């Protein structure tokens, strides 16, 4: 049976309304159980199960169908599409948190927030994305709906979409790291937050691509808070953005990612870079400042790549990305580790100020920063109390594999240089 674009549009809106109503009723059931003093575990399990069975497969299908089509139909929607994809990650993380929540009142509030987030999210799709697709002559909305339904059915059968209902300590820890990065950004250390998020992205990129996508989405938000050039060794590389592109760049190929799904862009760019011969490059064409990508290159390819700005907005950005003449051919991701958490940091090591981070998140952020260090590198921990308990944890987990040097010892501020010994 063939349907019209208008009928597909109405079907999509109706499906969003149904999903929102079902999710809201389950969130209300959690609240009612808690308010009445009844066990809330069954209601929470029902809500998390609905997220895993219906909401998350639907979200994944949208990212593979509706979102790329909306971005292709109107370039101005790319930012909105990126934000909405990030909201999908938030929903997935919220399901993970709810699955392990034991406090009833906290669970009820989190359930309400999840329902409100999805309701607002669906409304934006209805009011912003779908009307554009309906009016676009090059978009077959009926075919798009059919494709999305097929992808949602496949996603519903995938274990990957059910991971939110299963305990995932690594994912939970990664979420804490990104929250620590956001806290750093709110404390006017957005550059350091971006470097930490990029280093985490590089660490999980191969083994946990789902977490890598989450890190990339978070990095886009953190990068918007960076108002000045990064400090330390990154500054000289960053300065290349204002330099003239090298001779011969005009004849190099362009990689235009504006019509790609946001989740596919960075991996495509890195795959193109990995295929370059030393001294060669390509012109990246993007619809926003690729600053988050630059942090990822610093995290994974520091000293191995070149970055030359050719055009800097407001509608189009062009950057010439090249492989340095002396750089090793692609593939060895350990050859050049990251930013201020890599070997380039030895002469200008970063501060990791955890005073604005929630206490229960501090040690996780510190250990992840340590894990990202290259041999011989370090960072300066800034704390509001003597981090002696942390020292005991380092002794238990990394005996003889770390260095610990007090730089300042109170009474209000403690600074400790934590490093990884050289090879």
N, C-alpha and C positions, 0 to 999 in steps of 0.2 A: 504494500500500500504506500503510495507516494503522498507526502504532505507538503504543504507550502512553507515558505520561510516564516510567515507570520504564525502558522500553527506550531512550528518548531520553537519559535520564540515563546509562545504562550506555554508550551509544554515544559520548557526549561524553567520559566518563572514558577509554574505550579510545582515542579519538583523541588525547587528551592524552598517554597513555602512548606511543603510536606516535611522535608528534612528539618527545617527550623522548628516546626511544631513538635515533631517527634523528639528532637533533642531538648526542647524547652520542657516538655512534659516529664522527661526523665530527670532533668535537673530539679524540677519541682518535687519529684518523688523523693530525691535525696534530702531536700530541705524539710519536707513533711516528716520524714522518718526521724531526722535529728530533732526537730522541734517537739515531736511527740515522745521523745525519749526511747524510740524503738531502735533496734540494730539497723545501721545504714549500709552495711556491706553489700547486701543484695542489690540495693538501688544503685550504688556506685558501680557494681559489676555490670549491671544492665546498661548504664550510661556509657561506660568504657567499651563494652561490647558493641554498642550501637555506633560509637565512633569508629571502631575498628572494622565493622562489617559494612557500614554505609557511608559515613562522612569521609573517612580517609581515602577509600577507593575512589569516591566521587571527586575528591580534591586532586588525586593523582591523575585521573582521566582529564580533568580540566587543564592541568598543567601541560598535558601532551596534545591537547586539541584546541580548546577555546582560547587559552592565553596566547599561544603563538599566533593564532589567527587575528586576535585583537591587536596585538603589537604590529602585525604586518599591515593591517587595515589602516591604522593611524599611529604614526611614530610617537605622538604625544602621550599615548597610553602605555608606553614601555615602563615608565616609572610606576604607574598604577599597577601594572602586571607584576612587577618586581615586588611591590609591597604586598600584594595579595598572595603571591607565592610564599612570602615570608610568614603571612598569617596562617597558611597551611602548616608550616613548620611549628608555629606556636600551638596550633590545635593538637598536633602530634605530641609535642612535649607536654602539654597539659594532660593528655590522656595518660601518659607515663606517670606523671606526678599523682594524678587521681588514683591510679591503680595501687599505689603504695601508701596512700594517705590513711592514717589511723584515727586522726582527730575528726570527729563528726562535724563540728562547726566549721572547721577549715575546709573539709570536703564539700560541705554545702555551699560555701562561698565560692570555691573554685568551680564547682559545677555551674553555678549561676553565671560566673564570668565566661565559661566556655560557651554556654548557650547565647549570651549577649554578643560575644565575639562572632559567633557564626551567623547570628541574625544580621548584624551590621555588615558582615562580609558578603552574605547573600544579597543584601539590599544594594550594595555597590555593584555587584555583578549585574543585577537586574536593571539598575538605573544608569550605569556607565558603560559596561562592556557589551551587553546584549543589544542595546539599541544601535550601537556602531556596527555590529556585525549584521544586523537586520538591514541596515541602510546601505551597506557596502555591496556594490554590484559584483565584485569579484569573490564574494563569500557565499557559499551554498550552506545556509544555516541548517537545512534539513539533513544534508549529508554530514555536517559537522556533529549534529545531535546523534546520528546513528553511530558515527565513529566513537563519540564519547561514551555512549552506552556500552559499546563493545569493549572499550578499554577499561571501563569501570567493572564490568563482569570479570575480565581477566585479572584486574588488580584485586578484586575481592577474593580471588582464589590464591593470591600470592601471600606467602609468609611474611614478605617485607611489609605489607600494610597492616599485618596483625601484630607487629612488634610492640605497638603501643600498649597492648594488653598483657604483655609479658615483661617481667622485670629485666631491665637492661642497665646494669651498673655503669658500664662504659658510657652509654648514652646519657645517663643522669649526671655523671661526672663532667662530661663534655658540656652539658647544659649549664652546670655551675661555672665552668670556665668562661663561657660566653657571658653569663651574668656578671662575673667578675670584670670582664672587659668593659661591659656597659657601665659598671660602677667607676672604673678608671676614667672612662670618657666623661662621666658626669663630674668627676673631680679634676677636670681640665687636663687630663693626660690621654687625650684621644689618640695621639700618635703612638704612644706605647700600647694602648688598647688594640689598635690596628695591627701592630707588630705581633702581639700575643695571639690574636685571632688568626693571623696569617700563618704563624708558626704551628698553631694547632691544626689548621687546615692541611698544611704540608704533612703533618704527622699521621693523619688519618685518611689521606686522599686515596690511597690504594686499598687499604683493608676495610674502611668504612665509608664508602662513597656517599651514603645517606647523611652521615655526620658532616662530610665535607661540603655538601650542598647547604646544610644549615649554617656552617661557618661562613660560607660565601655570602649568604643572605645577611647574616649579622654584620659582616665586614662592610657591606654597602651602607648600612645604617651608621656604623662607627665612623666610616670615612667622611661622612657628611659633617661630622663634628670637628674635623681637623681644619683649623683656620690658618695655620702657619706651616712652613716647610718643616719636615721631620728633622730631628737633631742627630748628632753623631755621624757615623759613617754613611747613613742613608742620605745625608744632606747633599753630598757631592753627586750621588747618583740622581737625586731628585732635580738637581740644578740642570741636568741634561734636558729637562723639559723645555727650556727656553733656548736651547742651542739649535743651530742650523742643521738640518739633516745631512748626512754624509753624501758625498758625490756618488751618483749612480742610484740614489734612492728612488728617483722618479721612475726608473725602469723596473723597479721591484713590484711584485704582485700585491694587490690589495686583498685584505680579508675583511669583508663587510659583514658584521654580525648583527646589524640592526633588525633583520627579519628572522633571526633565530630565536627560539625559546630561551628565556633568560638562564634556565638551568643548563643549557647546552653551550653557552658562549665561552666560559672560561676554559672548559676542557678542550674545546675546538681550538682556541687560541694557543694553549700549551702544546697540543699535538702538532700544530703548525710550526711552533718554535722548535720543538724537538727534532723536526725534519730538516732544519736549516744546517747548512755547512758553515764553518767558521768564517766570519766576515760578511755573511749574507743576512738579509732581513726581509721584512714585509711591512706593509702599511695597514695598521688596524684602523677600521672605520667604525665608530660607535656613536650612539645617540646620547651618551652621558659621559661625564669625566671618568675615565677608567682608573681612577685613583685606587679603588680596591684591588684591581688586577696588579697594579704596581707593587702593592704591599705583598701580594702573593709571589711575584717574581723575586722580590727581595728575600722572602722567606726560603725560596727553593733554589734560586739561581743567582744569588748574590755574587757579583764579580764576574759572572759568566755572560751577562746580557748587556745590551745598550738600549736606551729609551730616549727618543727624540720627538718632542712635540712639533707637529706641523700645523695643526689647526685646533683651537681650543674653544669650541662652542660659539654661540649659545645653542645651536641646533645640532651641529655635527662636530665630533672630535676625531682627529687623525693623529696617530702616533706611529712612528717608525720603530719597530721592535726588531732588534738584531742580535745575532750571536757574536760575541766579541771575537776578534781574530784569533786570540790564543785560547779560546774556550774549548773544553773537551766536547766531543760529539755527544749528543743526547743520550739519556737513558740512565745515567748514574745520578740519582736524585740525592744521594748522600754527599756528592762531591762539593756542593756549595750550599751550605745551610744558612739560615735565615736572619736577615735584618740585624737588629740589635741582639738577637738571641743566637747568632751564629758566630763564626770565627772572625768576621769583620768587626765584632764588638770589642775586641781586646783592648783597643786604644780609647774607646769611648763607651763604656758599659752603661746600660740604662738603669734607672731607678724603677723599682716595683713598689709603689706606695700602696699599702693595703689598709691604710687607716680609714678610708671611706667605704671599704668592703665589709659586708656583714661578717661577723666573727666566724660563723660556721662555714663560710665560703673561702676564708683566707688561705688555709693550708692547702686546699685543693689547687687554688690558683698558683701558689708558690711552687708546688711540686711539678705542675705542668710546665711552668716556666723553666724549671731546672731540667726537665726531660728534654726540652727543646734546645738546650745548650750544646754547642760543639765542644770538643776537648779544648781546654785552655780558656774558654770563655766564662763569663759570669755576669751577675747582675747585683745591684745594691738593693737589699730589702729595707724598706722604711716602715717602722711599726710604732705603735703607741705604748708598747710594753716590751720587756725583755723577752725575746723569742726563744727562751730556753726550752720550752716544751717542743717547739719545732726542731730544735737541735737534737733532742732525743729521738724524734721520729726519723731524722736524717741518719742518725747513727744506726737505727734499727733497719732501715731500708737500703741505705747506701754507704755502709761502713767502708772507709778507705777509698770511696769514690767521689768525695766532695771536699771542698775547702770551705772554711768558715772563719771570717775575720771581722771582728768588731771594729767599726769606724767611729761610732758614737754610741755611748751607753747611758742614755737618760739625762735628766730625770723625766723629761716629757717625750723625747724622741730617741729611738734606737735605730741605728743604721748598721747593717751587717752585709758584707760582701760575700755572697754565696757563689761558688764556682765549681766547675768540673775540671779535674786535673788534666793536664796535657798528656797526650799519648806518649 
